[in-house]
């Protein structure tokens, strides 16, 4: 599943994952009102992270 309009957010999360792989300890905060797709965004990201 691909989330429409979340390319920037997925890229930012991927950048944090890359920083973690280099030894940094980044933290991400995903916020917003109910129903905007926070859970879907994190689900897509975790699937991508598990593959890498």
JOPEPE-V765736 format. One record per backbone hydrogen bond with DSSP energy under -0.5 kcal/mol. NH is the residue of the N-H (numbers start at 1). CO is the residue of the C=O. If there is no record, write none. Layout:
NH:CO
NH:CO
This chain:
4:2
6:3
10:6
11:7
12:8
13:9
14:10
15:11
16:12
17:13
18:14
19:15
20:16
21:17
22:18
23:20
24:19
30:28
31:29
36:33
41:37
42:38
43:39
44:40
45:41
46:42
47:43
48:44
49:45
50:46
51:47
52:48
